[in-house]
Amino acid sequence: LRKRRLTTSIAGKPEVHVRPNAFARLLGNLVGNALRYARTVQVTATHARGSLIITIDDDGPGIPAEKREEVFKPFVRLDAARNQDQGGTGLGLSIARDIARSHGGDVTLDDSPLGGLRATVRVPA
């Protein structure tokens, strides 16, 4: 069993108006992916100036820059993830982005300061 570390923080007003079940699924998909591939995951939420910005940073292998839009397509899985041990259907990121966009926002991917991947959710709040 691999040890994992998850830390969370929130700045700003802790109440936000979203569809709770959908938003829980969005965050569950993103945090679940991070925990699947990394040992350290940091989730930071900032609610200010009419926006909610959530960043999920990890120290996993990341996703190459040229593949970051492709992984949002349904059923797309990177070669490293096709290992039978990893599971998954290739729908998590696609669903997360659809939920964020249905809230008037988006999900983007970038390099994390922890060395892995950063997923950023931005929605009006």
C-alpha positions in Angstrom: 0.0 0.0 0.0 1.3 3.4 -1.0 1.2 6.2 1.5 -0.5 9.3 0.2 -0.8 12.8 1.6 -3.8 15.1 0.9 -3.9 18.6 2.2 -6.7 21.2 1.6 -7.2 24.9 2.2 -9.8 27.5 1.5 -9.6 31.3 1.3 -12.6 33.5 1.1 -16.2 32.9 1.8 -16.7 29.1 2.4 -20.2 29.1 0.9 -20.7 28.9 -2.9 -23.8 28.2 -5.0 -23.2 25.2 -7.2 -25.2 22.0 -8.0 -23.8 20.0 -5.0 -24.0 16.5 -6.5 -22.5 17.5 -9.8 -19.7 19.6 -8.2 -18.9 16.8 -5.8 -18.4 14.5 -8.8 -16.2 17.1 -10.6 -13.9 17.4 -7.5 -14.1 13.6 -6.9 -12.9 12.9 -10.4 -10.0 15.4 -10.3 -8.8 14.5 -6.7 -9.3 10.8 -7.4 -7.1 11.0 -10.5 -4.4 12.9 -8.5 -4.5 10.4 -5.7 -4.3 7.5 -8.2 -1.0 8.7 -9.7 0.7 10.8 -6.9 1.8 10.5 -3.3 1.2 14.2 -2.5 -1.9 16.1 -3.4 -2.8 19.7 -2.4 -6.3 21.1 -3.0 -6.6 24.9 -2.7 -9.8 26.8 -3.1 -10.1 30.6 -3.4 -13.5 32.3 -3.4 -13.1 36.0 -4.2 -14.1 38.7 -6.7 -17.1 36.7 -8.1 -15.0 33.5 -8.8 -14.3 30.2 -7.3 -10.9 28.9 -8.2 -9.8 25.4 -7.1 -6.4 24.0 -7.8 -5.4 20.4 -7.4 -1.6 20.0 -7.4 0.2 16.7 -7.3 3.7 15.2 -7.5 2.8 12.4 -9.9 4.1 11.8 -13.5 1.9 14.6 -14.9 0.6 14.7 -18.5 2.7 16.0 -21.4 1.7 19.5 -22.5 0.7 18.2 -26.0 -1.7 15.7 -24.5 -3.5 18.0 -22.1 -6.5 18.8 -24.3 -6.8 15.3 -25.7 -7.3 13.8 -22.2 -10.6 15.7 -21.9 -12.1 13.7 -24.8 -14.3 10.8 -23.7 -12.6 7.4 -23.3 -9.1 8.8 -24.0 -6.5 7.3 -21.7 -2.8 7.8 -22.0 -0.6 4.7 -22.6 0.8 4.6 -19.1 -2.8 4.5 -17.8 -3.7 1.5 -19.9 -2.1 -0.8 -17.4 -4.7 -3.2 -16.0 -3.8 -2.2 -12.4 -4.9 1.4 -13.0 -8.6 0.9 -13.9 -10.7 3.8 -15.1 -12.7 4.4 -18.2 -11.2 7.6 -19.5 -14.3 9.5 -18.7 -13.3 11.3 -15.5 -11.7 14.4 -17.0 -14.4 14.7 -19.7 -17.1 14.6 -17.0 -15.3 17.1 -14.8 -14.9 19.6 -17.7 -18.6 19.2 -18.7 -19.7 19.9 -15.1 -17.4 22.9 -14.8 -18.7 24.3 -18.1 -22.3 23.7 -17.1 -21.5 26.0 -14.2 -20.2 28.7 -16.6 -16.5 27.8 -15.9 -13.9 25.4 -17.1 -11.1 22.9 -16.1 -7.6 23.4 -17.4 -4.3 21.4 -16.9 -0.8 22.8 -16.4 2.5 21.9 -14.7 2.3 21.8 -10.9 4.9 23.4 -8.6 5.0 20.0 -6.9 6.4 18.5 -10.1 3.3 16.7 -11.4 0.0 18.0 -12.8 -2.1 21.0 -11.8 -5.8 20.9 -12.5 -7.5 24.2 -12.2 -11.3 24.7 -11.9 -12.6 28.2 -12.4 -16.3 29.0 -12.0 -18.3 32.2 -11.4 -19.5 32.3 -7.8 
